[in-house]
C-alpha cells in the first residue's frame, strides 16, 4: 500500500503549490493539501523529496500530527496524515474532537492495518475500524488491491464532506485489478 502511495504522490502533489505534510512515523512522510498521499523516505533525505518545504515530520507525536492536520484543514489546506493504524489510537481524542466533530476534510492513510507479524503485537492495527466507526462524519476505506487504493485516494481527495481513513496491511497490495475497466464503478462514499 505505501508503495502505491509513494508512486502516486509526486503527480498529485505537483498540481497544488500549497501542499504541506506531516507524519508521526520517522520512516514515512505524508504530504497535505488537496492532492498528496504518503512518500517513503529515510531520515535526512527529506530535501530529496519532490516538495520538501511542504512536508512535516511529527516524530512519534501522533496527537500533535492530528491536531496540526485539523489546523491545516481549518485554514483551507487538505491534509493527508500517514500514521500506522495502531498508533492512531494515541490520538483518539484529537481525531474525535479536532477532526470528526468539526467534520474536517483530513485524509488519514493508515499503514499496518491488521495483524503485522514480525512487527510485534504493539504494532497490530486491529482496533481502528472499531473506534473510527463510532465517530461522526467518517468515511472508512479498505482497498483490496493497488487499483482500489488509487481509486480510493482519488475519491478521498475529492470528498469535501468530512474525514476519510484509508487502511491497508503491512505488505504491498496486489497490483492487478481483477474487475475489467469497463465494469468498474466510480468510488463514492457509502458504496461497496
N, C-alpha and C positions, 0 to 999 in steps of 0.2 A: 503494500500500500504506500509506504513512504517513498519508494522508488517512483511510483506513478506521480506522486506529488512533486518530487524533485524534477521530473522531466517536464511537468506542466507549468511549473512556477514562472520561469523566465518569460514565457509567452504571455501569461496572464498579467503578471506584474508590469510588464513593459508598456502596456496600454494605458497605464494610470500613473501619472507622475507623483501622486501623493500617497503611494503605497508605503505603509510602515509595518513593522512586525515585532513580534515578541515570542519568546519561548522559554519556559522554565526548565527545559531539559538541555543540558550542555551539548548533547550530541545532535541536536536538531535546531532548525531555525524556522520560524514562521514569519510570513510577511502579511501585512494587514492593509487594508482599504478595499476597494472594490474587487480586485481580482488577483488574489495571490495565495496559493497554497504553501505547503512546507517545503523546505530545502534541507538536505543533509549537509552538514559541514563539520569540519574539525576545528577545535578551539584554536584561535589565532588566524583562521583563514577567512574571517568574515569580509575582509577587504577584497577578496577574490570573487565574492558573490556579485551577481548582476546589479543589485541595489543595496550595497552595504549601509548606506545612510538611512535606509528605510527599514532597518532590521534591529530588533532589540532582543537581548538575551536576559531573561529574568532570573537566571540561575535556578535554584530549587524553590523559588518563592512563587508557588502556584497562585496563592491568594493575590499577590501583587499583580501577576500576569493577567488574571481575570479582571481585577479592578481597573488596571490600565487599559485593557481591551474595552471595558464598558465606557471609560472616559473617552477613548478614541471614537467609539460609536456615537456618543452624545455630541461629539464635535463634527459629525458627518463623515467620519472615516469608517471603512468597512474592515474591521479587524479579523484576522484569522489567527487563532491561538492553537499551536500544536502542543498538546500535553498528553503524556501517557495516560491511558484510561484510569489506571489505579491512582495516579497522583492527582487527578482532577478532584478526587474525594476531599483532598486537603482544602480545596477552595469552594466547598459546597455552599457556604453562606454567601460568598461573593457571586457564585453562579445564580443562586436564588434571588438575592436582594438587588444586586447590581445589574444583572443581565435579564433574567426571566421576568421579574416583576415589572421592569421598565420596558419589556418587550423590545430589546435592542438587537439589531442585526449583527450578532457576533457569530462567527463560524468557528466551532471547536473541532479540530482534527485530532482524533484520539487513536493513537497507535497503541499496540499491545492490548487490544481488547480480547477478552477470553483468557484461557489458560496459556501461560507462556513458557512452560517447561524449565529450561536451564536458567532463566532469569530469576527463578525462585518465587515462593508464594507471596512475597510482598509486592511483586510486580504483576500478579494476576489481575487482569482488568475484568472482574466478573460482576461488579455492582453498578456500573454506570447506567445500564438500561433500567435497573430497578429504581434508582433515585432520580434520574432525569425524567422518567415517565411521570413522576409525581409533580413536576414543575409546570407552571402555566406557559403557554406560548411556544414550547419547544417542538422542533421537527427533528426526529431521530432517523438516521440512515445507517444501513449496514450493507455495503456492496457485496455482491457475490464474486466479482472479478474486476479487473482493471478498467474495463469499459464502463461498468456500472459506477465505479469510483469516479471516473472522469465526468460522467453524466450527472452524478450526484453533486459533485463540486460545482459544475456549471449551474445546476438548479439552486444550490445553496447560495451562490454568489448573486443570483438574480432575485432571491427571496428577500423581500423587504418586510415581511410580516413577523419578524422576531428571530430568535436564535436558532441555529441549526447545529447539530452534532453529527459528525460522520465518524464511525468507528470501524477499525479493521484489525485483523490479528497481527501477531509479531512477524510472521513470514510474508513474503511477497504474495500479492493477489495473483490468481491465474490471469494471464493477459488476454486470452482468447474469449471473445463473446460467442456464446452458443446460439443466440437468437439472431436470425438473419436481419440485416439492417432495415429492410422494408417493413418488418414486423414489429420493430421496437417503437414503443410509445415515448413521448417526451416525459421526462421525470417531472412529477409535480407532488407537492406535499400532500400527504394523506392517501396516496395511491400506491399499492404494492406492485 
